[in-house]
Amino acid sequence: MGACQTPEILGDPGAALDCIEQFSAQEDGRGADLLLFPECFLQGYLADEQHISRYAFRLGSSGFAAVLRRLASVEQVLVFGVIEADDGRYFNTAVVVDRGRLVGRYRKTRPLPGESVFTPGEDYPTSVLHGARYGVNICSDTQFSEPAAMVAAQGATLLLVAAQNMMRRRTATRFKHLHHSMRAEPARETGMWLVSSDVTGTRDDRIAYGPTSIMSPQGDIVAQVPLMTTGIVVADIPIVSR
């Protein structure tokens, strides 16, 4: 299982796909069965209606079909964030792609107040990889108990958290070492492993430190990409029946 800490890429799906291919080809990435990427990674996270209306994909569109074709040669299962358009609404979505096939989709159920452009999702789908059932939460979902609990209730032993914490510098500094303690709570409450992926870098007056990590069901950090660096963290997660 691998999680990628990436640069922020805004409004350039081609560059985001380049990044996915590059990470999947790295030595560490080749050893993982699944790679997780950040929230809204394909088009870049901006909760701005102009950005969202310009770059959103319908998942059944020819444009998204081209994205899937581009990823058909990637061996790992890929989970990455997408700005999704559907029937006049927009969703903050994470898709599951296996060798160029769309095999799963989760829509963020707990958008922040500043994300009113996104319609909240209503479902908590799970998937199975090599006998391990897993589900997805997106960023602020982890501030609430229900999203993780709904995944665990289906027998999942692994929670993937796609995040994007490019924040104003003062806020980012305040939360720099709090993200792990916030994510540890759903891990401990549900007994699931938790794998998170985030961006890093700077934009104007904002900064993203990360973190990208793998956390045990006890809330302990098993592995982490260093803050303010890009890279992959990989760990073997035991398959446990629930």
C-alpha positions as CSV (number, residue, x, y, z in Angstrom):
1,M,0.0,0.0,0.0
2,G,1.5,3.3,-1.0
3,A,0.6,7.0,-0.5
4,C,2.0,9.9,-2.5
5,Q,3.0,13.3,-1.3
6,T,2.9,15.5,-4.4
7,P,3.3,19.1,-5.5
8,E,0.1,21.1,-5.9
9,I,-0.9,21.1,-9.6
10,L,-3.7,23.5,-10.5
11,G,-5.7,23.5,-13.7
12,D,-3.5,21.1,-15.6
13,P,-4.9,17.5,-15.7
14,G,-2.1,16.5,-18.2
15,A,0.6,17.5,-15.6
16,A,-1.3,15.6,-12.9
17,L,-1.4,12.5,-15.0
18,D,2.3,12.9,-15.7
19,C,2.8,13.0,-11.9
20,I,0.8,9.8,-11.4
21,E,2.8,8.0,-14.0
22,Q,6.1,9.2,-12.6
23,F,5.1,8.1,-9.0
24,S,3.9,4.7,-10.2
25,A,7.2,4.1,-12.0
26,Q,9.4,4.9,-9.0
27,E,11.1,2.0,-7.3
28,D,9.0,2.4,-4.1
29,G,5.8,2.9,-6.1
30,R,6.4,-0.3,-8.1
31,G,6.4,-2.3,-4.8
32,A,2.8,-1.2,-4.0
33,D,-0.5,-2.7,-5.1
34,L,-2.3,0.6,-4.6
35,L,-1.3,4.2,-4.8
36,L,-3.2,7.0,-3.1
37,F,-3.1,10.6,-4.4
38,P,-4.5,13.8,-2.8
39,E,-7.9,15.4,-2.8
40,C,-9.1,16.9,-6.2
41,F,-5.6,16.0,-7.5
42,L,-6.5,15.6,-11.2
43,Q,-7.7,19.3,-11.7
44,G,-6.3,20.8,-8.5
45,Y,-8.2,21.9,-5.4
46,L,-9.8,25.3,-5.5
47,A,-13.2,25.7,-4.0
48,D,-13.9,28.4,-6.6
49,E,-16.9,28.1,-9.0
50,Q,-15.0,29.4,-12.0
51,H,-12.2,26.9,-11.6
52,I,-14.6,24.1,-10.8
53,S,-16.9,24.8,-13.7
54,R,-14.0,25.0,-16.1
55,Y,-12.2,21.8,-15.2
56,A,-14.9,19.4,-13.8
57,F,-15.3,16.1,-15.5
58,R,-18.4,14.0,-16.0
59,L,-17.1,10.5,-15.2
60,G,-19.0,9.1,-18.3
61,S,-17.6,11.8,-20.6
62,S,-15.1,11.4,-23.5
63,G,-12.7,13.6,-21.6
64,F,-12.6,11.3,-18.6
65,A,-12.4,8.3,-20.9
66,A,-9.2,9.8,-22.3
67,V,-7.9,10.1,-18.7
68,L,-8.6,6.4,-18.2
69,R,-6.9,5.4,-21.4
70,R,-3.8,7.4,-20.3
71,L,-3.7,5.3,-17.1
72,A,-4.3,1.9,-18.7
73,S,-0.7,0.9,-18.5
74,V,-0.3,1.7,-14.8
75,E,-0.1,-1.6,-12.9
76,Q,-1.2,-0.3,-9.5
77,V,-4.7,0.4,-8.5
78,L,-5.0,4.2,-8.3
79,V,-7.1,6.3,-6.0
80,F,-7.1,10.0,-6.7
81,G,-9.2,13.1,-6.3
82,V,-11.4,14.4,-9.1
83,I,-13.7,17.4,-9.4
84,E,-16.8,15.7,-10.7
85,A,-19.8,17.2,-12.6
86,D,-23.1,15.3,-12.6
87,D,-26.5,16.6,-13.6
88,G,-25.7,20.2,-12.9
89,R,-24.0,19.5,-9.6
90,Y,-20.4,19.3,-8.6
91,F,-18.8,16.8,-6.3
92,N,-15.5,16.5,-4.5
93,T,-14.8,12.9,-5.5
94,A,-12.2,10.2,-5.2
95,V,-12.1,7.6,-8.0
96,V,-10.7,4.1,-7.9
97,V,-9.0,3.2,-11.2
98,D,-7.6,-0.3,-12.1
99,R,-5.6,-0.5,-15.3
100,G,-7.6,2.2,-17.0
101,R,-11.0,1.0,-15.7
102,L,-13.2,3.1,-13.3
103,V,-14.1,0.6,-10.6
104,G,-15.1,2.8,-7.7
105,R,-16.1,6.3,-6.7
106,Y,-16.6,8.1,-3.4
107,R,-18.1,11.6,-3.0
108,K,-17.0,13.7,0.0
109,T,-19.8,13.7,2.5
110,R,-18.6,16.4,4.8
111,P,-17.6,19.5,2.8
112,L,-16.3,22.5,4.8
113,P,-18.4,25.7,4.9
114,G,-16.1,27.2,2.3
115,E,-16.9,24.3,-0.1
116,S,-20.5,25.1,-0.7
117,V,-20.0,24.8,-4.5
118,F,-19.7,21.0,-3.8
119,T,-22.8,18.9,-3.2
120,P,-22.3,16.4,-0.3
121,G,-22.1,12.8,-1.2
122,E,-24.5,10.3,0.4
123,D,-22.9,6.9,0.0
124,Y,-19.9,5.0,1.5
125,P,-18.8,2.5,-1.1
126,T,-16.0,0.0,-0.3
127,S,-13.7,-2.1,-2.5
128,V,-11.6,-5.2,-2.0
129,L,-7.9,-5.6,-3.0
130,H,-6.2,-9.0,-2.4
131,G,-8.8,-9.9,0.3
132,A,-8.6,-6.5,2.1
133,R,-11.7,-4.4,2.1
134,Y,-11.1,-0.6,2.1
135,G,-13.0,2.6,1.8
136,V,-12.3,6.3,1.3
137,N,-12.7,9.5,3.3
138,I,-11.7,12.9,1.9
139,C,-9.9,15.5,4.1
140,S,-12.5,17.1,6.5
141,D,-14.6,13.9,6.5
142,T,-12.2,12.7,9.2
143,Q,-13.4,15.5,11.6
144,F,-16.7,13.5,11.9
145,S,-17.1,10.0,13.2
146,E,-19.7,8.8,10.8
147,P,-17.8,8.6,7.5
148,A,-15.1,6.3,8.9
149,A,-17.7,4.3,10.9
150,M,-19.8,3.7,7.8
151,V,-16.7,2.3,6.1
152,A,-15.8,0.1,9.0
153,A,-19.3,-1.2,9.4
154,Q,-18.9,-2.9,6.0
155,G,-16.0,-5.0,7.3
156,A,-13.3,-2.7,6.0
157,T,-9.9,-2.9,7.7
158,L,-8.3,0.1,5.8
159,L,-9.3,3.7,5.3
160,L,-7.8,5.8,2.6
161,V,-7.8,9.6,3.2
162,A,-7.2,11.9,0.3
163,A,-6.4,15.3,1.6
164,Q,-5.3,18.8,0.4
165,N,-4.0,21.1,3.1
166,M,-2.7,24.1,1.2
167,M,-3.5,26.7,3.9
168,R,-2.7,30.3,4.8
169,R,0.7,30.2,6.5
170,R,-0.5,31.1,10.0
171,T,-3.2,28.4,9.8
172,A,-0.8,25.8,8.3
173,T,1.7,26.4,11.1
174,R,-1.0,25.9,13.7
175,F,-2.2,22.6,12.1
176,K,1.3,21.4,11.1
177,H,1.5,18.8,13.8
178,L,-2.3,18.4,14.5
179,H,-3.3,16.5,11.3
180,H,-1.9,13.2,12.7
181,S,-3.7,13.5,16.0
182,M,-7.0,14.3,14.1
183,R,-6.6,11.3,11.8
184,A,-5.6,9.0,14.7
185,E,-9.0,9.4,16.2
186,P,-11.0,7.6,13.4
187,A,-8.2,4.9,13.2
188,R,-8.6,4.2,16.9
189,E,-12.4,4.5,16.9
190,T,-12.8,2.0,14.1
191,G,-9.8,-0.2,14.4
192,M,-8.8,0.4,10.8
193,W,-5.4,1.2,9.3
194,L,-5.4,4.7,7.9
195,V,-3.4,5.8,4.9
196,S,-3.4,9.5,4.0
197,S,-2.1,11.5,1.0
198,D,-1.5,15.2,0.8
199,V,0.2,17.9,-1.2
200,T,3.3,20.0,-0.3
201,G,4.8,23.2,-1.4
202,T,3.8,26.9,-1.5
203,R,1.3,29.1,-3.4
204,D,1.2,32.9,-2.8
205,D,0.6,33.3,0.9
206,R,-0.1,29.7,1.5
207,I,1.9,26.6,2.4
208,A,1.3,22.9,2.5
209,Y,3.5,20.8,4.8
210,G,1.8,17.5,4.2
211,P,1.6,15.0,6.0
212,T,1.4,11.8,4.0
213,S,1.5,8.8,6.2
214,I,0.4,5.3,7.1
215,M,-1.1,4.9,10.6
216,S,-1.9,1.7,12.6
217,P,-5.3,1.0,14.1
218,Q,-3.8,2.2,17.4
219,G,-3.2,5.6,15.8
220,D,0.6,5.1,15.7
221,I,2.5,6.5,12.7
222,V,4.1,3.5,10.9
223,A,5.7,5.4,8.0
224,Q,5.6,9.0,6.8
225,V,6.9,11.1,3.9
226,P,9.0,13.9,5.5
227,L,7.2,17.3,5.6
228,M,7.8,19.7,2.7
229,T,9.2,16.9,0.5
230,T,7.6,15.0,-2.3
231,G,7.7,11.2,-2.3
232,I,6.0,7.9,-1.6
233,V,5.5,6.0,1.7
234,V,4.9,2.3,1.4
235,A,4.0,-0.3,4.0
236,D,2.6,-3.9,4.1
237,I,-0.8,-3.8,5.8
238,P,-1.9,-7.2,7.3
239,I,-5.2,-8.6,6.0
240,V,-7.5,-9.2,8.9
241,S,-11.0,-10.5,8.7
242,R,-13.7,-8.5,10.5
